[in-house]
């Protein structure tokens, strides 16, 4: 193994990269899953309420960095499963995501007339965030993994697995969009559900169905189950989502989205994967040393 700087060595193969990523997430689990979303919620609310100066308010690099950190548990979980078929499915879904978002921005179909209210980083064609897959894919994949855990062997039935996953995706968006509208991430011309038009959710039925199908066809379901067994942290990104967007909706008294976030939280608790020992994490070790 090659020598590195300050004791760090270059990984010899992808298996060692995956092992190191797993260890990184485990050692920092509480920081990634709890501290980052709570800090993110406070920062976004302070930005929306005009309490941060312009260089810091809705800083796109901070937003993207924080999002990437919170995605680490999911990335670590699926990375070893990225074979040729899964990679092709992700590539196809990336093209679809950019295309449907571009159509949505330009025409208002299928989500309804909307515009981005803040800078979310580099823009493709000056209209769609380049980081869109980072924001979109995990919402669907987290829903898929949650269904696999909650339904167990019953999730082997496609007529049950696929509709249940799509329903969970819509549930996730019923939490996300009202919070995002409240802080000004995006703006709709009219809204029926906390500032969000019902057409948006019809659009999510379409884009969500395509994404769910891509993940279902692209990833080895048995492999995903094995990784879920090995990676107790694989759904921590959904924990972050519940804390971040549940907290933002709570601040603005969006009570129904708060209740739906709590429902997602209850589903996560039912999986019995979040009773980890804080003393085993890097933050816990520093506090209880």
C-alpha positions in Angstrom: 0.0 0.0 0.0 1.4 3.4 -1.0 2.6 5.8 1.8 0.4 8.9 2.2 0.6 12.2 4.0 0.4 12.2 7.8 -0.4 8.5 8.0 -3.0 8.5 5.2 -2.5 5.9 2.5 -4.0 5.6 -1.0 -6.7 2.9 -1.2 -5.6 0.0 -3.4 -9.0 -0.8 -4.9 -12.7 0.1 -4.8 -13.3 -2.4 -2.0 -10.9 -0.5 0.3 -12.5 2.8 -0.8 -15.9 1.4 0.2 -14.6 0.1 3.5 -13.1 3.5 4.4 -16.2 5.3 3.4 -18.3 3.0 5.7 -15.9 3.6 8.5 -16.0 7.4 8.0 -19.8 7.4 8.1 -19.9 5.1 11.2 -17.4 7.3 13.1 -19.3 10.5 12.3 -22.9 9.1 12.2 -24.4 11.5 14.7 -22.7 14.5 13.2 -23.9 13.6 9.7 -27.4 12.5 10.5 -28.3 15.0 13.3 -25.9 17.9 13.7 -25.7 18.8 10.0 -29.5 18.9 9.3 -30.1 20.9 12.5 -27.4 23.4 11.6 -28.8 23.5 8.1 -32.3 24.2 9.3 -31.1 27.1 11.5 -29.0 28.5 8.7 -31.7 28.3 6.1 -34.3 29.8 8.4 -31.8 32.6 9.3 -31.3 33.2 5.6 -35.0 33.3 4.9 -35.7 35.7 7.8 -32.9 38.1 6.7 -30.7 37.4 9.7 -27.6 36.5 7.7 -25.7 39.0 5.5 -25.8 38.4 1.7 -22.4 36.5 1.4 -23.8 33.9 3.8 -27.5 33.9 3.2 -28.5 31.0 1.0 -24.9 30.5 0.0 -25.1 27.9 -2.7 -21.8 26.3 -1.9 -22.8 25.9 1.8 -26.2 24.4 0.7 -24.6 22.0 -1.8 -21.8 21.0 0.7 -24.3 20.4 3.5 -26.5 18.3 1.2 -23.5 16.2 0.0 -22.5 15.5 3.6 -26.0 14.4 4.6 -26.0 12.1 1.5 -22.8 10.3 2.6 -24.6 7.4 4.4 -26.7 6.7 1.3 -23.7 7.0 -1.0 -21.7 4.7 1.2 -24.5 2.2 1.2 -25.1 2.0 -2.6 -21.5 2.5 -3.9 -20.5 -1.2 -3.8 -23.7 -2.0 -5.8 -22.8 0.3 -8.8 -22.4 -2.3 -11.5 -22.9 -1.7 -15.2 -26.7 -2.0 -15.0 -27.1 0.3 -12.0 -24.8 2.9 -13.5 -26.7 2.9 -16.7 -30.0 3.3 -14.8 -28.5 6.3 -12.9 -27.2 7.8 -16.2 -30.6 7.5 -17.8 -32.4 8.9 -14.8 -30.0 11.8 -14.7 -30.8 12.7 -18.3 -34.5 12.3 -17.6 -34.3 14.5 -14.4 -32.6 17.3 -16.2 -35.0 17.1 -19.2 -38.3 17.0 -17.1 -37.0 19.9 -14.9 -36.1 21.9 -17.9 -39.5 21.4 -19.5 -41.1 22.3 -16.1 -39.2 25.5 -15.8 -39.9 26.6 -19.4 -43.6 25.4 -19.7 -45.0 24.9 -16.2 -45.7 21.2 -17.1 -45.9 18.9 -15.2 -45.3 20.6 -11.9 -47.1 24.0 -12.4 -45.6 27.4 -13.1 -42.6 27.9 -10.8 -39.3 29.6 -10.6 -36.2 29.2 -8.4 -36.1 31.8 -5.7 -32.5 31.3 -4.6 -29.2 30.3 -6.2 -28.8 26.6 -5.8 -25.3 26.5 -7.4 -24.2 26.2 -11.1 -27.1 26.1 -13.5 -27.5 23.9 -16.6 -28.4 26.2 -19.5 -28.8 28.8 -16.9 -32.2 27.3 -15.9 -31.8 24.0 -14.0 -29.5 23.4 -11.0 -26.5 21.2 -12.1 -26.8 19.5 -8.7 -30.3 18.3 -9.3 -29.5 14.6 -9.1 -28.0 15.2 -5.7 -31.2 16.7 -4.5 -33.7 14.4 -6.3 -32.3 10.9 -6.5 -31.9 10.3 -2.7 -35.5 11.3 -2.1 -36.6 8.4 -4.3 -34.0 5.9 -3.2 -34.6 6.6 0.5 -38.3 5.9 -0.1 -37.4 2.6 -1.9 -35.1 1.4 0.9 -37.7 2.3 3.6 -40.3 0.2 1.8 -37.9 -2.7 1.6 -37.3 -2.6 5.3 -40.9 -2.0 6.4 -42.5 -4.6 4.2 -39.8 -7.3 4.5 -40.4 -10.3 2.3 -43.7 -8.8 1.1 -41.7 -6.2 -0.8 -40.7 -9.0 -3.2 -44.1 -8.4 -4.8 -43.8 -5.7 -7.5 -47.5 -4.8 -7.3 -47.0 -4.0 -3.6 -43.4 -2.7 -3.7 -43.7 -0.2 -6.6 -47.0 1.6 -5.5 -45.8 1.7 -1.9 -42.5 3.3 -2.9 -44.3 5.8 -5.1 -46.7 6.7 -2.3 -43.7 7.2 0.0 -42.1 9.5 -2.6 -45.2 11.6 -2.7 -45.2 11.7 1.1 -41.7 12.9 1.1 -42.5 15.7 -1.3 -45.6 16.7 0.8 -43.0 17.5 3.4 -40.3 19.0 1.2 -42.2 21.4 -1.1 -44.1 23.4 1.6 -40.9 23.9 3.5 -39.0 24.9 0.4 -41.7 27.3 -0.6 -41.8 28.8 2.9 -38.1 29.7 2.8 -38.2 30.8 -0.8 -36.2 28.0 -2.5 -38.8 28.1 -5.3 -41.9 30.0 -6.0 -45.2 28.9 -7.6 -47.7 31.3 -9.2 -50.5 29.7 -7.3 -50.7 27.1 -4.5 -53.3 24.9 -3.0 -51.2 23.1 -0.3 -49.1 25.5 1.7 -48.2 27.5 -1.4 -47.7 24.4 -3.6 -50.2 23.7 -6.4 -51.7 20.2 -6.6 -50.4 20.0 -10.1 -46.9 19.7 -8.6 -47.9 16.4 -6.9 -49.4 15.1 -10.2 -46.0 15.9 -11.7 -44.3 14.0 -9.0 -46.4 11.0 -9.7 -44.9 11.0 -13.2 -41.3 11.8 -12.3 -41.5 9.7 -9.2 -42.8 6.7 -11.1 -40.1 6.9 -13.7 -37.4 7.2 -10.9 -38.8 4.3 -8.9 -38.9 2.1 -12.0 -35.3 3.0 -12.9 -34.1 2.1 -9.4 -36.1 -1.1 -9.4 -34.7 -2.2 -12.7 -31.2 -0.9 -12.2 -30.3 -2.1 -8.8 -30.0 -5.7 -7.6 -32.7 -5.9 -4.9 -31.0 -8.8 -3.1 -27.8 -6.7 -3.0 -29.7 -3.7 -1.6 -31.1 -6.0 1.2 -27.6 -7.3 2.0 -26.3 -3.7 2.2 -29.2 -2.7 4.4 -28.3 -5.5 6.7 -24.6 -4.5 6.7 -25.0 -0.8 6.8 -27.1 0.2 9.8 -26.6 3.8 8.7 -27.9 3.5 5.2 -31.2 5.4 5.9 -29.6 8.1 7.9 -30.1 10.5 5.0 -33.8 10.1 5.5 -33.3 10.9 9.2 -31.5 14.1 8.1 -34.4 14.9 5.8 -37.0 14.5 8.6 -35.0 16.8 10.9 -34.2 19.4 8.3 -37.6 19.8 6.6 -39.7 18.8 9.5 -38.0 21.5 11.5 -38.5 24.2 8.8 -42.1 23.3 8.5 -42.5 23.5 12.3 -41.0 27.0 12.4 -43.6 28.2 9.8 -46.5 26.3 11.5 -47.1 24.1 8.5 -48.8 21.5 10.7 -49.8 18.9 8.1 -46.3 18.7 6.6 -45.0 18.5 10.2 -47.3 15.6 10.9 -46.2 13.8 7.7 -42.6 14.3 8.6 -43.4 12.7 12.0 -45.0 9.8 10.1 -41.8 9.3 8.2 -39.9 9.5 11.5 -42.2 6.8 12.9 -41.5 4.6 9.9 -37.8 5.0 10.5 -38.1 4.2 14.2 -40.1 1.0 13.3 -37.0 -0.2 11.4 -35.2 -0.3 14.8 -32.0 1.0 13.2 -31.5 4.2 15.1 -30.7 3.1 18.7 -27.0 3.5 18.1 -24.5 4.1 20.9 -23.3 7.7 20.7 -20.1 6.9 22.5 -19.1 4.8 19.5 -19.2 7.8 17.2 -16.3 10.3 16.9 -18.4 13.1 18.5 -19.6 10.9 21.3 -16.0 9.7 21.9 -14.9 13.3 22.2 -17.7 14.2 24.7 -17.5 11.1 26.9 -13.7 10.6 26.8 
